[in-house]
């Protein structure tokens, strides 16, 4: 087994990518990495898996166990008053900030168009977490 660890800079140079792109891949979970201090380190095997080279059989089981899914949701709410916008936004930001241990962090963006009385919510996260969040939004809107 090759114990070689690459820095984000080395991976970026090796793949011909910008350093920020590699960091985003790591943060999004597309490229596995270990955080050591303030820096990420990528193993040789994880780099090979990311680039599509054959993964040794001992790592195939590990990759399958670490597989995750993510959902992207866009919710549009019409005829929404500013008080409801504030309630929904507070609920969303609280949910995003206080995730359960071991859960994938939710990413949430909200936009309120006052002229049209319309709110748009964009949610990125795990399947179960997003479903619970959408159910909470429905609960607030039906009050």
C-alpha positions in Angstrom: 0.0 0.0 0.0 1.3 3.4 -0.9 1.2 5.8 2.1 1.9 8.9 0.0 -0.1 11.9 1.1 -0.6 14.8 -1.3 -1.4 18.4 -0.4 -4.2 20.3 -2.2 -1.6 22.3 -4.1 0.1 19.1 -5.3 -3.3 17.6 -6.4 -4.2 20.8 -8.2 -0.9 20.8 -10.0 -1.1 17.1 -10.9 -4.7 17.4 -12.3 -4.2 20.8 -13.9 -6.9 22.4 -11.7 -7.1 25.5 -9.6 -6.4 25.0 -5.9 -9.8 26.4 -5.0 -11.5 23.8 -7.3 -9.7 21.0 -5.5 -10.7 22.4 -2.1 -14.3 22.6 -3.2 -14.1 19.0 -4.3 -12.9 18.1 -0.8 -15.5 20.2 1.0 -18.3 18.8 -1.2 -17.2 15.3 -0.5 -16.3 14.4 -4.1 -12.6 14.0 -3.2 -11.8 12.3 0.1 -9.2 14.0 2.2 -8.0 14.1 5.8 -7.7 17.4 7.6 -4.4 17.7 9.4 -4.2 20.9 11.3 -5.5 23.6 8.9 -4.6 21.7 5.7 -6.1 18.8 3.8 -4.1 15.8 2.7 -5.2 13.3 0.0 -4.0 9.7 -0.1 -2.7 8.2 -3.2 -5.6 5.7 -3.3 -8.2 8.4 -2.9 -6.6 10.4 -5.7 -6.7 7.4 -8.0 -10.3 6.7 -7.0 -11.2 10.3 -7.8 -9.5 10.3 -11.2 -11.2 7.0 -12.2 -8.3 4.7 -12.1 -9.1 1.2 -10.9 -9.6 1.0 -7.1 -7.9 -1.9 -5.3 -10.4 -4.5 -4.1 -9.7 -3.7 -0.5 -10.8 -0.1 -1.0 -14.0 -1.0 -2.9 -15.8 -2.0 0.3 -14.7 1.2 2.0 -15.9 3.4 -0.9 -19.3 1.6 -0.8 -19.7 2.1 3.0 -18.9 5.8 2.6 -21.3 6.4 -0.3 -23.7 9.3 0.3 -26.5 10.9 -1.5 -27.6 14.5 -1.7 -30.7 16.2 -2.7 -31.2 19.7 -4.1 -34.6 21.3 -3.5 -36.1 24.6 -4.6 -39.3 25.7 -2.8 -41.3 28.6 -4.0 -43.9 30.1 -1.7 -46.4 32.7 -3.1 -48.5 35.2 -1.2 -46.1 35.2 1.8 -46.0 38.1 4.2 -42.8 39.5 5.8 -43.7 37.9 9.2 -43.9 34.4 7.7 -40.7 35.0 5.8 -39.0 35.8 9.0 -40.4 32.8 10.8 -39.4 30.4 8.0 -35.9 32.0 7.6 -35.3 31.6 11.4 -36.4 28.0 11.3 -34.1 27.3 8.3 -31.1 29.0 9.7 -31.6 27.3 13.1 -31.9 23.9 11.4 -28.8 24.4 9.3 -26.7 25.6 12.3 -27.8 22.8 14.7 -27.5 19.6 12.8 -27.4 16.2 14.5 -24.1 14.5 15.1 -23.0 12.4 12.1 -25.4 14.1 9.7 -24.4 15.9 6.6 -24.7 19.7 7.0 -27.6 21.4 5.2 -26.9 24.3 3.0 -29.7 26.8 2.7 -30.3 30.0 0.7 -33.4 32.2 0.9 -34.6 35.0 -1.3 -37.7 37.2 -0.6 -39.2 39.3 -3.4 -41.3 41.8 -1.5 -43.0 43.2 -4.6 -44.4 39.8 -5.6 -44.8 38.5 -2.1 -42.8 35.5 -3.1 -40.1 33.5 -1.2 -37.7 31.1 -2.7 -35.8 28.6 -0.6 -32.9 26.5 -2.0 -31.9 23.5 0.2 -28.9 21.2 -0.4 -28.3 18.3 1.9 -28.9 14.6 2.7 -32.2 12.9 1.8 -33.5 12.4 5.4 -32.4 15.8 6.7 -33.9 17.7 3.7 -37.2 15.7 4.1 -37.4 16.7 7.8 -36.7 20.3 6.9 -39.3 20.4 4.2 -41.8 18.9 6.6 -41.0 21.7 9.1 -41.5 24.3 6.5 -44.9 22.9 5.7 -45.7 23.0 9.4 -44.8 26.7 9.7 -46.8 27.6 6.6 -50.0 25.8 7.7 -50.1 27.7 11.1 
